[in-house]
Amino acid sequence: MSDLETRVAKRRDELISEIVEHKKNSSRAGAADAVDKIKVRLTELADIVKNGVVDGWANVRPSARLKLDAWIQQ
């Protein structure tokens, strides 16, 4: 597993955990909005990977690498 793939997977897992926590506390104000924002981020990730990761993580386009680094930092 490449360093980039590891960092992306870690951040993705953190966001999924956040969704789970928000759903546990769904009565809290803003929980639904927070879940929706996280889902948008995960969709962005899926689009970046779909368009920029060619034949596996060993072949990530340079532009996709930049986008993935930026995505992790958000």
CHARMM internal coordinates of N, CA and C (Angstrom, degrees):
IC EDIT
DIST 1 N 1 CA 1.4487
DIST 1 CA 1 C 1.5334
ANGL 1 N 1 CA 1 C 108.15
DIST 1 C 2 N 1.3222
ANGL 1 CA 1 C 2 N 116.98
DIHE 1 N 1 CA 1 C 2 N 130.38
DIST 2 N 2 CA 1.4564
ANGL 1 C 2 N 2 CA 120.75
DIHE 1 CA 1 C 2 N 2 CA -179.02
DIST 2 CA 2 C 1.5322
ANGL 2 N 2 CA 2 C 110.23
DIHE 1 C 2 N 2 CA 2 C -75.19
DIST 2 C 3 N 1.3334
ANGL 2 CA 2 C 3 N 115.11
DIHE 2 N 2 CA 2 C 3 N 161.88
DIST 3 N 3 CA 1.4622
ANGL 2 C 3 N 3 CA 120.35
DIHE 2 CA 2 C 3 N 3 CA 178.52
DIST 3 CA 3 C 1.5233
ANGL 3 N 3 CA 3 C 110.66
DIHE 2 C 3 N 3 CA 3 C -59.53
DIST 3 C 4 N 1.3169
ANGL 3 CA 3 C 4 N 116.63
DIHE 3 N 3 CA 3 C 4 N -43.99
DIST 4 N 4 CA 1.4598
ANGL 3 C 4 N 4 CA 120.59
DIHE 3 CA 3 C 4 N 4 CA 179.96
DIST 4 CA 4 C 1.5203
ANGL 4 N 4 CA 4 C 110.44
DIHE 3 C 4 N 4 CA 4 C -62.75
DIST 4 C 5 N 1.3012
ANGL 4 CA 4 C 5 N 117.13
DIHE 4 N 4 CA 4 C 5 N -45.94
DIST 5 N 5 CA 1.4634
ANGL 4 C 5 N 5 CA 120.89
DIHE 4 CA 4 C 5 N 5 CA 179.19
DIST 5 CA 5 C 1.5299
ANGL 5 N 5 CA 5 C 110.44
DIHE 4 C 5 N 5 CA 5 C -59.90
DIST 5 C 6 N 1.3133
ANGL 5 CA 5 C 6 N 117.21
DIHE 5 N 5 CA 5 C 6 N -41.12
DIST 6 N 6 CA 1.4571
ANGL 5 C 6 N 6 CA 121.90
DIHE 5 CA 5 C 6 N 6 CA 179.60
DIST 6 CA 6 C 1.5273
ANGL 6 N 6 CA 6 C 111.01
DIHE 5 C 6 N 6 CA 6 C -63.84
DIST 6 C 7 N 1.3291
ANGL 6 CA 6 C 7 N 115.96
DIHE 6 N 6 CA 6 C 7 N -44.74
DIST 7 N 7 CA 1.4698
ANGL 6 C 7 N 7 CA 119.44
DIHE 6 CA 6 C 7 N 7 CA -179.81
DIST 7 CA 7 C 1.5192
ANGL 7 N 7 CA 7 C 111.87
DIHE 6 C 7 N 7 CA 7 C -66.35
DIST 7 C 8 N 1.3367
ANGL 7 CA 7 C 8 N 116.91
DIHE 7 N 7 CA 7 C 8 N -39.92
DIST 8 N 8 CA 1.4628
ANGL 7 C 8 N 8 CA 121.06
DIHE 7 CA 7 C 8 N 8 CA 178.01
DIST 8 CA 8 C 1.5363
ANGL 8 N 8 CA 8 C 109.72
DIHE 7 C 8 N 8 CA 8 C -63.97
DIST 8 C 9 N 1.3221
ANGL 8 CA 8 C 9 N 116.80
DIHE 8 N 8 CA 8 C 9 N -45.98
DIST 9 N 9 CA 1.4710
ANGL 8 C 9 N 9 CA 120.77
DIHE 8 CA 8 C 9 N 9 CA -179.49
DIST 9 CA 9 C 1.5258
ANGL 9 N 9 CA 9 C 111.04
DIHE 8 C 9 N 9 CA 9 C -62.41
DIST 9 C 10 N 1.3147
ANGL 9 CA 9 C 10 N 116.91
DIHE 9 N 9 CA 9 C 10 N -39.97
DIST 10 N 10 CA 1.4674
ANGL 9 C 10 N 10 CA 120.61
DIHE 9 CA 9 C 10 N 10 CA 179.23
DIST 10 CA 10 C 1.5194
ANGL 10 N 10 CA 10 C 110.57
DIHE 9 C 10 N 10 CA 10 C -63.16
DIST 10 C 11 N 1.3339
ANGL 10 CA 10 C 11 N 116.81
DIHE 10 N 10 CA 10 C 11 N -47.02
DIST 11 N 11 CA 1.4712
ANGL 10 C 11 N 11 CA 120.42
DIHE 10 CA 10 C 11 N 11 CA -179.49
DIST 11 CA 11 C 1.5239
ANGL 11 N 11 CA 11 C 110.73
DIHE 10 C 11 N 11 CA 11 C -65.98
DIST 11 C 12 N 1.3300
ANGL 11 CA 11 C 12 N 117.04
DIHE 11 N 11 CA 11 C 12 N -40.69
DIST 12 N 12 CA 1.4647
ANGL 11 C 12 N 12 CA 120.79
DIHE 11 CA 11 C 12 N 12 CA 177.58
DIST 12 CA 12 C 1.5277
ANGL 12 N 12 CA 12 C 110.36
DIHE 11 C 12 N 12 CA 12 C -59.78
DIST 12 C 13 N 1.3237
ANGL 12 CA 12 C 13 N 116.51
DIHE 12 N 12 CA 12 C 13 N -45.26
DIST 13 N 13 CA 1.4642
ANGL 12 C 13 N 13 CA 120.72
DIHE 12 CA 12 C 13 N 13 CA 179.03
DIST 13 CA 13 C 1.5197
ANGL 13 N 13 CA 13 C 111.66
DIHE 12 C 13 N 13 CA 13 C -62.76
DIST 13 C 14 N 1.3365
ANGL 13 CA 13 C 14 N 117.12
DIHE 13 N 13 CA 13 C 14 N -37.85
DIST 14 N 14 CA 1.4674
ANGL 13 C 14 N 14 CA 120.48
DIHE 13 CA 13 C 14 N 14 CA 176.93
DIST 14 CA 14 C 1.5259
ANGL 14 N 14 CA 14 C 110.68
DIHE 13 C 14 N 14 CA 14 C -62.03
DIST 14 C 15 N 1.3249
ANGL 14 CA 14 C 15 N 116.22
DIHE 14 N 14 CA 14 C 15 N -42.97
DIST 15 N 15 CA 1.4635
ANGL 14 C 15 N 15 CA 120.00
DIHE 14 CA 14 C 15 N 15 CA -179.99
DIST 15 CA 15 C 1.5260
ANGL 15 N 15 CA 15 C 111.06
DIHE 14 C 15 N 15 CA 15 C -66.22
DIST 15 C 16 N 1.3100
ANGL 15 CA 15 C 16 N 117.18
DIHE 15 N 15 CA 15 C 16 N -39.59
DIST 16 N 16 CA 1.4643
ANGL 15 C 16 N 16 CA 120.24
DIHE 15 CA 15 C 16 N 16 CA 177.82
DIST 16 CA 16 C 1.5279
ANGL 16 N 16 CA 16 C 109.94
DIHE 15 C 16 N 16 CA 16 C -63.71
DIST 16 C 17 N 1.3159
ANGL 16 CA 16 C 17 N 116.82
DIHE 16 N 16 CA 16 C 17 N -39.88
DIST 17 N 17 CA 1.4631
ANGL 16 C 17 N 17 CA 120.68
DIHE 16 CA 16 C 17 N 17 CA 176.93
DIST 17 CA 17 C 1.5246
ANGL 17 N 17 CA 17 C 110.98
DIHE 16 C 17 N 17 CA 17 C -62.67
DIST 17 C 18 N 1.3304
ANGL 17 CA 17 C 18 N 116.17
DIHE 17 N 17 CA 17 C 18 N -38.57
DIST 18 N 18 CA 1.4640
ANGL 17 C 18 N 18 CA 120.15
DIHE 17 CA 17 C 18 N 18 CA 177.26
DIST 18 CA 18 C 1.5322
ANGL 18 N 18 CA 18 C 110.53
DIHE 17 C 18 N 18 CA 18 C -62.29
DIST 18 C 19 N 1.3276
ANGL 18 CA 18 C 19 N 116.85
DIHE 18 N 18 CA 18 C 19 N -40.90
DIST 19 N 19 CA 1.4665
ANGL 18 C 19 N 19 CA 120.17
DIHE 18 CA 18 C 19 N 19 CA 177.76
DIST 19 CA 19 C 1.5223
ANGL 19 N 19 CA 19 C 109.83
DIHE 18 C 19 N 19 CA 19 C -60.06
DIST 19 C 20 N 1.3231
ANGL 19 CA 19 C 20 N 116.43
DIHE 19 N 19 CA 19 C 20 N -46.13
DIST 20 N 20 CA 1.4697
ANGL 19 C 20 N 20 CA 120.98
DIHE 19 CA 19 C 20 N 20 CA -179.67
DIST 20 CA 20 C 1.5313
ANGL 20 N 20 CA 20 C 110.05
DIHE 19 C 20 N 20 CA 20 C -58.93
DIST 20 C 21 N 1.3216
ANGL 20 CA 20 C 21 N 116.92
DIHE 20 N 20 CA 20 C 21 N -44.71
DIST 21 N 21 CA 1.4720
ANGL 20 C 21 N 21 CA 120.58
DIHE 20 CA 20 C 21 N 21 CA -179.89
DIST 21 CA 21 C 1.5213
ANGL 21 N 21 CA 21 C 111.08
DIHE 20 C 21 N 21 CA 21 C -64.30
DIST 21 C 22 N 1.3161
ANGL 21 CA 21 C 22 N 116.99
DIHE 21 N 21 CA 21 C 22 N -42.43
DIST 22 N 22 CA 1.4669
ANGL 21 C 22 N 22 CA 119.81
DIHE 21 CA 21 C 22 N 22 CA 178.68
DIST 22 CA 22 C 1.5242
ANGL 22 N 22 CA 22 C 110.99
DIHE 21 C 22 N 22 CA 22 C -63.51
DIST 22 C 23 N 1.3165
ANGL 22 CA 22 C 23 N 117.01
DIHE 22 N 22 CA 22 C 23 N -38.37
DIST 23 N 23 CA 1.4588
ANGL 22 C 23 N 23 CA 119.94
DIHE 22 CA 22 C 23 N 23 CA -179.94
DIST 23 CA 23 C 1.5269
ANGL 23 N 23 CA 23 C 111.36
DIHE 22 C 23 N 23 CA 23 C -69.27
DIST 23 C 24 N 1.3355
ANGL 23 CA 23 C 24 N 116.85
DIHE 23 N 23 CA 23 C 24 N -31.87
DIST 24 N 24 CA 1.4719
ANGL 23 C 24 N 24 CA 119.92
DIHE 23 CA 23 C 24 N 24 CA 175.50
DIST 24 CA 24 C 1.5206
ANGL 24 N 24 CA 24 C 110.48
DIHE 23 C 24 N 24 CA 24 C -65.81
DIST 24 C 25 N 1.3203
ANGL 24 CA 24 C 25 N 115.71
DIHE 24 N 24 CA 24 C 25 N -32.73
DIST 25 N 25 CA 1.4659
ANGL 24 C 25 N 25 CA 122.05
DIHE 24 CA 24 C 25 N 25 CA -178.66
DIST 25 CA 25 C 1.5256
ANGL 25 N 25 CA 25 C 110.62
DIHE 24 C 25 N 25 CA 25 C -110.31
DIST 25 C 26 N 1.3136
ANGL 25 CA 25 C 26 N 115.97
DIHE 25 N 25 CA 25 C 26 N 41.69
DIST 26 N 26 CA 1.4630
ANGL 25 C 26 N 26 CA 120.33
DIHE 25 CA 25 C 26 N 26 CA -172.77
DIST 26 CA 26 C 1.5200
ANGL 26 N 26 CA 26 C 113.26
DIHE 25 C 26 N 26 CA 26 C -64.06
DIST 26 C 27 N 1.3209
ANGL 26 CA 26 C 27 N 117.93
DIHE 26 N 26 CA 26 C 27 N -16.84
DIST 27 N 27 CA 1.4520
ANGL 26 C 27 N 27 CA 119.59
DIHE 26 CA 26 C 27 N 27 CA 178.58
DIST 27 CA 27 C 1.5270
ANGL 27 N 27 CA 27 C 111.51
DIHE 26 C 27 N 27 CA 27 C -78.62
DIST 27 C 28 N 1.3282
ANGL 27 CA 27 C 28 N 116.70
DIHE 27 N 27 CA 27 C 28 N -14.50
DIST 28 N 28 CA 1.4580
ANGL 27 C 28 N 28 CA 120.81
DIHE 27 CA 27 C 28 N 28 CA -179.93
DIST 28 CA 28 C 1.5280
ANGL 28 N 28 CA 28 C 109.74
DIHE 27 C 28 N 28 CA 28 C -71.60
DIST 28 C 29 N 1.3303
ANGL 28 CA 28 C 29 N 115.11
DIHE 28 N 28 CA 28 C 29 N 138.86
DIST 29 N 29 CA 1.4637
ANGL 28 C 29 N 29 CA 120.44
DIHE 28 CA 28 C 29 N 29 CA -178.82
DIST 29 CA 29 C 1.5179
ANGL 29 N 29 CA 29 C 109.85
DIHE 28 C 29 N 29 CA 29 C -58.60
DIST 29 C 30 N 1.3081
ANGL 29 CA 29 C 30 N 116.19
DIHE 29 N 29 CA 29 C 30 N 133.85
DIST 30 N 30 CA 1.4524
ANGL 29 C 30 N 30 CA 121.34
DIHE 29 CA 29 C 30 N 30 CA 176.50
DIST 30 CA 30 C 1.5147
ANGL 30 N 30 CA 30 C 115.64
DIHE 29 C 30 N 30 CA 30 C 87.33
DIST 30 C 31 N 1.3297
ANGL 30 CA 30 C 31 N 117.84
DIHE 30 N 30 CA 30 C 31 N -4.32
DIST 31 N 31 CA 1.4680
ANGL 30 C 31 N 31 CA 119.94
DIHE 30 CA 30 C 31 N 31 CA -177.59
DIST 31 CA 31 C 1.5254
ANGL 31 N 31 CA 31 C 111.12
DIHE 30 C 31 N 31 CA 31 C -62.04
DIST 31 C 32 N 1.3124
ANGL 31 CA 31 C 32 N 117.00
DIHE 31 N 31 CA 31 C 32 N -44.25
DIST 32 N 32 CA 1.4714
ANGL 31 C 32 N 32 CA 120.24
DIHE 31 CA 31 C 32 N 32 CA -178.71
DIST 32 CA 32 C 1.5252
ANGL 32 N 32 CA 32 C 110.83
DIHE 31 C 32 N 32 CA 32 C -64.28
DIST 32 C 33 N 1.3340
ANGL 32 CA 32 C 33 N 116.94
DIHE 32 N 32 CA 32 C 33 N -40.41
DIST 33 N 33 CA 1.4647
ANGL 32 C 33 N 33 CA 120.04
DIHE 32 CA 32 C 33 N 33 CA 178.30
DIST 33 CA 33 C 1.5243
ANGL 33 N 33 CA 33 C 111.10
DIHE 32 C 33 N 33 CA 33 C -64.75
DIST 33 C 34 N 1.3264
ANGL 33 CA 33 C 34 N 116.29
DIHE 33 N 33 CA 33 C 34 N -41.07
DIST 34 N 34 CA 1.4624
ANGL 33 C 34 N 34 CA 120.62
DIHE 33 CA 33 C 34 N 34 CA 179.34
DIST 34 CA 34 C 1.5249
ANGL 34 N 34 CA 34 C 110.38
DIHE 33 C 34 N 34 CA 34 C -62.47
DIST 34 C 35 N 1.3203
ANGL 34 CA 34 C 35 N 116.84
DIHE 34 N 34 CA 34 C 35 N -42.62
DIST 35 N 35 CA 1.4684
ANGL 34 C 35 N 35 CA 121.00
DIHE 34 CA 34 C 35 N 35 CA 178.61
DIST 35 CA 35 C 1.5194
ANGL 35 N 35 CA 35 C 110.02
DIHE 34 C 35 N 35 CA 35 C -62.74
DIST 35 C 36 N 1.3140
ANGL 35 CA 35 C 36 N 116.75
DIHE 35 N 35 CA 35 C 36 N -43.41
DIST 36 N 36 CA 1.4650
ANGL 35 C 36 N 36 CA 120.17
DIHE 35 CA 35 C 36 N 36 CA 179.23
DIST 36 CA 36 C 1.5265
ANGL 36 N 36 CA 36 C 111.62
DIHE 35 C 36 N 36 CA 36 C -61.43
DIST 36 C 37 N 1.3299
ANGL 36 CA 36 C 37 N 117.74
DIHE 36 N 36 CA 36 C 37 N -41.28
DIST 37 N 37 CA 1.4629
ANGL 36 C 37 N 37 CA 121.16
DIHE 36 CA 36 C 37 N 37 CA 179.51
DIST 37 CA 37 C 1.5243
ANGL 37 N 37 CA 37 C 110.82
DIHE 36 C 37 N 37 CA 37 C -65.10
DIST 37 C 38 N 1.3215
ANGL 37 CA 37 C 38 N 116.45
DIHE 37 N 37 CA 37 C 38 N -39.67
DIST 38 N 38 CA 1.4665
ANGL 37 C 38 N 38 CA 120.07
DIHE 37 CA 37 C 38 N 38 CA 178.91
DIST 38 CA 38 C 1.5188
ANGL 38 N 38 CA 38 C 110.14
DIHE 37 C 38 N 38 CA 38 C -66.87
DIST 38 C 39 N 1.3189
ANGL 38 CA 38 C 39 N 117.17
DIHE 38 N 38 CA 38 C 39 N -39.52
DIST 39 N 39 CA 1.4613
ANGL 38 C 39 N 39 CA 120.11
DIHE 38 CA 38 C 39 N 39 CA 178.29
DIST 39 CA 39 C 1.5249
ANGL 39 N 39 CA 39 C 111.04
DIHE 38 C 39 N 39 CA 39 C -62.35
DIST 39 C 40 N 1.3237
ANGL 39 CA 39 C 40 N 117.27
DIHE 39 N 39 CA 39 C 40 N -36.92
DIST 40 N 40 CA 1.4658
ANGL 39 C 40 N 40 CA 121.29
DIHE 39 CA 39 C 40 N 40 CA 176.97
DIST 40 CA 40 C 1.5236
ANGL 40 N 40 CA 40 C 109.52
DIHE 39 C 40 N 40 CA 40 C -62.83
DIST 40 C 41 N 1.3334
ANGL 40 CA 40 C 41 N 116.92
DIHE 40 N 40 CA 40 C 41 N -43.84
DIST 41 N 41 CA 1.4694
ANGL 40 C 41 N 41 CA 121.19
DIHE 40 CA 40 C 41 N 41 CA 178.31
DIST 41 CA 41 C 1.5228
ANGL 41 N 41 CA 41 C 111.12
DIHE 40 C 41 N 41 CA 41 C -60.68
DIST 41 C 42 N 1.3247
ANGL 41 CA 41 C 42 N 116.94
DIHE 41 N 41 CA 41 C 42 N -42.03
DIST 42 N 42 CA 1.4679
ANGL 41 C 42 N 42 CA 120.43
DIHE 41 CA 41 C 42 N 42 CA 179.96
DIST 42 CA 42 C 1.5301
ANGL 42 N 42 CA 42 C 110.75
DIHE 41 C 42 N 42 CA 42 C -67.47
DIST 42 C 43 N 1.3130
ANGL 42 CA 42 C 43 N 117.11
DIHE 42 N 42 CA 42 C 43 N -34.74
DIST 43 N 43 CA 1.4639
ANGL 42 C 43 N 43 CA 121.11
DIHE 42 CA 42 C 43 N 43 CA 176.13
DIST 43 CA 43 C 1.5272
ANGL 43 N 43 CA 43 C 109.94
DIHE 42 C 43 N 43 CA 43 C -66.56
DIST 43 C 44 N 1.3397
ANGL 43 CA 43 C 44 N 116.57
DIHE 43 N 43 CA 43 C 44 N -40.48
DIST 44 N 44 CA 1.4657
ANGL 43 C 44 N 44 CA 120.23
DIHE 43 CA 43 C 44 N 44 CA 175.98
DIST 44 CA 44 C 1.5289
ANGL 44 N 44 CA 44 C 110.30
DIHE 43 C 44 N 44 CA 44 C -58.83
DIST 44 C 45 N 1.3158
ANGL 44 CA 44 C 45 N 115.99
DIHE 44 N 44 CA 44 C 45 N -43.94
DIST 45 N 45 CA 1.4583
ANGL 44 C 45 N 45 CA 120.19
DIHE 44 CA 44 C 45 N 45 CA 178.54
DIST 45 CA 45 C 1.5193
ANGL 45 N 45 CA 45 C 110.97
DIHE 44 C 45 N 45 CA 45 C -59.81
DIST 45 C 46 N 1.3178
ANGL 45 CA 45 C 46 N 116.48
DIHE 45 N 45 CA 45 C 46 N -46.39
DIST 46 N 46 CA 1.4625
ANGL 45 C 46 N 46 CA 120.58
DIHE 45 CA 45 C 46 N 46 CA -179.48
DIST 46 CA 46 C 1.5296
ANGL 46 N 46 CA 46 C 110.65
DIHE 45 C 46 N 46 CA 46 C -59.07
DIST 46 C 47 N 1.3311
ANGL 46 CA 46 C 47 N 116.90
DIHE 46 N 46 CA 46 C 47 N -40.76
DIST 47 N 47 CA 1.4659
ANGL 46 C 47 N 47 CA 120.76
DIHE 46 CA 46 C 47 N 47 CA 179.62
DIST 47 CA 47 C 1.5305
ANGL 47 N 47 CA 47 C 111.43
DIHE 46 C 47 N 47 CA 47 C -66.36
DIST 47 C 48 N 1.3268
ANGL 47 CA 47 C 48 N 116.63
DIHE 47 N 47 CA 47 C 48 N -42.73
DIST 48 N 48 CA 1.4653
ANGL 47 C 48 N 48 CA 120.03
DIHE 47 CA 47 C 48 N 48 CA 179.27
DIST 48 CA 48 C 1.5256
ANGL 48 N 48 CA 48 C 110.06
DIHE 47 C 48 N 48 CA 48 C -61.72
DIST 48 C 49 N 1.3174
ANGL 48 CA 48 C 49 N 115.85
DIHE 48 N 48 CA 48 C 49 N -46.05
DIST 49 N 49 CA 1.4722
ANGL 48 C 49 N 49 CA 120.02
DIHE 48 CA 48 C 49 N 49 CA -178.78
DIST 49 CA 49 C 1.5246
ANGL 49 N 49 CA 49 C 110.44
DIHE 48 C 49 N 49 CA 49 C -65.11
DIST 49 C 50 N 1.3176
ANGL 49 CA 49 C 50 N 116.40
DIHE 49 N 49 CA 49 C 50 N -43.61
DIST 50 N 50 CA 1.4658
ANGL 49 C 50 N 50 CA 120.44
DIHE 49 CA 49 C 50 N 50 CA -178.61
DIST 50 CA 50 C 1.5289
ANGL 50 N 50 CA 50 C 111.69
DIHE 49 C 50 N 50 CA 50 C -60.50
DIST 50 C 51 N 1.3176
ANGL 50 CA 50 C 51 N 116.13
DIHE 50 N 50 CA 50 C 51 N -39.76
DIST 51 N 51 CA 1.4596
ANGL 50 C 51 N 51 CA 120.10
DIHE 50 CA 50 C 51 N 51 CA -174.86
DIST 51 CA 51 C 1.5265
ANGL 51 N 51 CA 51 C 114.40
DIHE 50 C 51 N 51 CA 51 C -94.29
DIST 51 C 52 N 1.3353
ANGL 51 CA 51 C 52 N 117.08
DIHE 51 N 51 CA 51 C 52 N -16.76
DIST 52 N 52 CA 1.4493
ANGL 51 C 52 N 52 CA 117.53
DIHE 51 CA 51 C 52 N 52 CA -172.88
DIST 52 CA 52 C 1.5111
ANGL 52 N 52 CA 52 C 116.86
DIHE 51 C 52 N 52 CA 52 C -120.64
DIST 52 C 53 N 1.3216
ANGL 52 CA 52 C 53 N 116.77
DIHE 52 N 52 CA 52 C 53 N -11.00
DIST 53 N 53 CA 1.4651
ANGL 52 C 53 N 53 CA 119.68
DIHE 52 CA 52 C 53 N 53 CA 179.49
DIST 53 CA 53 C 1.5213
ANGL 53 N 53 CA 53 C 106.92
DIHE 52 C 53 N 53 CA 53 C -104.65
DIST 53 C 54 N 1.3373
ANGL 53 CA 53 C 54 N 114.93
DIHE 53 N 53 CA 53 C 54 N 108.53
DIST 54 N 54 CA 1.4572
ANGL 53 C 54 N 54 CA 121.11
DIHE 53 CA 53 C 54 N 54 CA -174.19
DIST 54 CA 54 C 1.5255
ANGL 54 N 54 CA 54 C 108.87
DIHE 53 C 54 N 54 CA 54 C -104.95
DIST 54 C 55 N 1.2957
ANGL 54 CA 54 C 55 N 117.01
DIHE 54 N 54 CA 54 C 55 N 121.68
DIST 55 N 55 CA 1.4713
ANGL 54 C 55 N 55 CA 121.61
DIHE 54 CA 54 C 55 N 55 CA 177.82
DIST 55 CA 55 C 1.5309
ANGL 55 N 55 CA 55 C 112.53
DIHE 54 C 55 N 55 CA 55 C 55.58
DIST 55 C 56 N 1.3147
ANGL 55 CA 55 C 56 N 116.20
DIHE 55 N 55 CA 55 C 56 N 42.02
DIST 56 N 56 CA 1.4608
ANGL 55 C 56 N 56 CA 120.29
DIHE 55 CA 55 C 56 N 56 CA 176.01
DIST 56 CA 56 C 1.5174
ANGL 56 N 56 CA 56 C 113.49
DIHE 55 C 56 N 56 CA 56 C 97.82
DIST 56 C 57 N 1.3111
ANGL 56 CA 56 C 57 N 114.58
DIHE 56 N 56 CA 56 C 57 N 170.99
DIST 57 N 57 CA 1.4587
ANGL 56 C 57 N 57 CA 122.31
DIHE 56 CA 56 C 57 N 57 CA -174.44
DIST 57 CA 57 C 1.5254
ANGL 57 N 57 CA 57 C 112.77
DIHE 56 C 57 N 57 CA 57 C -68.66
DIST 57 C 58 N 1.2950
ANGL 57 CA 57 C 58 N 118.25
DIHE 57 N 57 CA 57 C 58 N -12.91
DIST 58 N 58 CA 1.4626
ANGL 57 C 58 N 58 CA 120.09
DIHE 57 CA 57 C 58 N 58 CA 177.41
DIST 58 CA 58 C 1.5287
ANGL 58 N 58 CA 58 C 110.94
DIHE 57 C 58 N 58 CA 58 C -74.17
DIST 58 C 59 N 1.3213
ANGL 58 CA 58 C 59 N 116.61
DIHE 58 N 58 CA 58 C 59 N -17.24
DIST 59 N 59 CA 1.4649
ANGL 58 C 59 N 59 CA 122.12
DIHE 58 CA 58 C 59 N 59 CA -177.56
DIST 59 CA 59 C 1.5199
ANGL 59 N 59 CA 59 C 111.34
DIHE 58 C 59 N 59 CA 59 C -122.92
DIST 59 C 60 N 1.3107
ANGL 59 CA 59 C 60 N 116.06
DIHE 59 N 59 CA 59 C 60 N 65.54
DIST 60 N 60 CA 1.4617
ANGL 59 C 60 N 60 CA 121.09
DIHE 59 CA 59 C 60 N 60 CA 178.22
DIST 60 CA 60 C 1.5251
ANGL 60 N 60 CA 60 C 108.10
DIHE 59 C 60 N 60 CA 60 C -93.27
DIST 60 C 61 N 1.3189
ANGL 60 CA 60 C 61 N 115.53
DIHE 60 N 60 CA 60 C 61 N 127.89
DIST 61 N 61 CA 1.4639
ANGL 60 C 61 N 61 CA 119.57
DIHE 60 CA 60 C 61 N 61 CA 178.54
DIST 61 CA 61 C 1.5293
ANGL 61 N 61 CA 61 C 109.18
DIHE 60 C 61 N 61 CA 61 C -62.63
DIST 61 C 62 N 1.3327
ANGL 61 CA 61 C 62 N 117.03
DIHE 61 N 61 CA 61 C 62 N 146.05
DIST 62 N 62 CA 1.4705
ANGL 61 C 62 N 62 CA 119.76
DIHE 61 CA 61 C 62 N 62 CA 179.66
DIST 62 CA 62 C 1.5344
ANGL 62 N 62 CA 62 C 113.21
DIHE 61 C 62 N 62 CA 62 C -56.10
DIST 62 C 63 N 1.3234
ANGL 62 CA 62 C 63 N 116.87
DIHE 62 N 62 CA 62 C 63 N -40.40
DIST 63 N 63 CA 1.4705
ANGL 62 C 63 N 63 CA 119.74
DIHE 62 CA 62 C 63 N 63 CA 179.32
DIST 63 CA 63 C 1.5259
ANGL 63 N 63 CA 63 C 110.46
DIHE 62 C 63 N 63 CA 63 C -65.77
DIST 63 C 64 N 1.3191
ANGL 63 CA 63 C 64 N 117.42
DIHE 63 N 63 CA 63 C 64 N -36.71
DIST 64 N 64 CA 1.4597
ANGL 63 C 64 N 64 CA 120.93
DIHE 63 CA 63 C 64 N 64 CA 178.29
DIST 64 CA 64 C 1.5261
ANGL 64 N 64 CA 64 C 110.40
DIHE 63 C 64 N 64 CA 64 C -69.43
DIST 64 C 65 N 1.3251
ANGL 64 CA 64 C 65 N 116.61
DIHE 64 N 64 CA 64 C 65 N -36.66
DIST 65 N 65 CA 1.4682
ANGL 64 C 65 N 65 CA 120.67
DIHE 64 CA 64 C 65 N 65 CA 177.81
DIST 65 CA 65 C 1.5345
ANGL 65 N 65 CA 65 C 109.83
DIHE 64 C 65 N 65 CA 65 C -59.73
DIST 65 C 66 N 1.3268
ANGL 65 CA 65 C 66 N 116.39
DIHE 65 N 65 CA 65 C 66 N -44.04
DIST 66 N 66 CA 1.4677
ANGL 65 C 66 N 66 CA 120.52
DIHE 65 CA 65 C 66 N 66 CA 178.04
DIST 66 CA 66 C 1.5278
ANGL 66 N 66 CA 66 C 111.16
DIHE 65 C 66 N 66 CA 66 C -63.39
DIST 66 C 67 N 1.3247
ANGL 66 CA 66 C 67 N 115.94
DIHE 66 N 66 CA 66 C 67 N -43.59
DIST 67 N 67 CA 1.4668
ANGL 66 C 67 N 67 CA 120.03
DIHE 66 CA 66 C 67 N 67 CA 179.17
DIST 67 CA 67 C 1.5266
ANGL 67 N 67 CA 67 C 111.24
DIHE 66 C 67 N 67 CA 67 C -64.21
DIST 67 C 68 N 1.3230
ANGL 67 CA 67 C 68 N 116.95
DIHE 67 N 67 CA 67 C 68 N -39.97
DIST 68 N 68 CA 1.4632
ANGL 67 C 68 N 68 CA 120.37
DIHE 67 CA 67 C 68 N 68 CA 179.80
DIST 68 CA 68 C 1.5227
ANGL 68 N 68 CA 68 C 110.88
DIHE 67 C 68 N 68 CA 68 C -67.33
DIST 68 C 69 N 1.3275
ANGL 68 CA 68 C 69 N 117.50
DIHE 68 N 68 CA 68 C 69 N -40.84
DIST 69 N 69 CA 1.4606
ANGL 68 C 69 N 69 CA 120.39
DIHE 68 CA 68 C 69 N 69 CA 176.77
DIST 69 CA 69 C 1.5248
ANGL 69 N 69 CA 69 C 110.44
DIHE 68 C 69 N 69 CA 69 C -61.11
DIST 69 C 70 N 1.3334
ANGL 69 CA 69 C 70 N 116.96
DIHE 69 N 69 CA 69 C 70 N -43.19
DIST 70 N 70 CA 1.4610
ANGL 69 C 70 N 70 CA 121.10
DIHE 69 CA 69 C 70 N 70 CA 178.46
DIST 70 CA 70 C 1.5322
ANGL 70 N 70 CA 70 C 110.18
DIHE 69 C 70 N 70 CA 70 C -65.04
DIST 70 C 71 N 1.3207
ANGL 70 CA 70 C 71 N 117.00
DIHE 70 N 70 CA 70 C 71 N -40.50
DIST 71 N 71 CA 1.4646
ANGL 70 C 71 N 71 CA 121.15
DIHE 70 CA 70 C 71 N 71 CA -179.37
DIST 71 CA 71 C 1.5280
ANGL 71 N 71 CA 71 C 110.65
DIHE 70 C 71 N 71 CA 71 C -62.25
DIST 71 C 72 N 1.3128
ANGL 71 CA 71 C 72 N 116.91
DIHE 71 N 71 CA 71 C 72 N -42.11
DIST 72 N 72 CA 1.4583
ANGL 71 C 72 N 72 CA 121.28
DIHE 71 CA 71 C 72 N 72 CA 179.27
DIST 72 CA 72 C 1.5303
ANGL 72 N 72 CA 72 C 110.73
DIHE 71 C 72 N 72 CA 72 C -61.03
DIST 72 C 73 N 1.3159
ANGL 72 CA 72 C 73 N 116.64
DIHE 72 N 72 CA 72 C 73 N -38.97
DIST 73 N 73 CA 1.4623
ANGL 72 C 73 N 73 CA 121.53
DIHE 72 CA 72 C 73 N 73 CA -176.59
DIST 73 CA 73 C 1.5238
ANGL 73 N 73 CA 73 C 113.50
DIHE 72 C 73 N 73 CA 73 C -72.45
DIST 73 C 74 N 1.3042
ANGL 73 CA 73 C 74 N 118.14
DIHE 73 N 73 CA 73 C 74 N -19.40
DIST 74 N 74 CA 1.4795
ANGL 73 C 74 N 74 CA 120.48
DIHE 73 CA 73 C 74 N 74 CA -178.78
DIST 74 CA 74 C 1.4953
ANGL 74 N 74 CA 74 C 111.39
DIHE 73 C 74 N 74 CA 74 C -69.43
END
COOR INIT
IC SEED 1 N 1 CA 1 C
IC BUILD
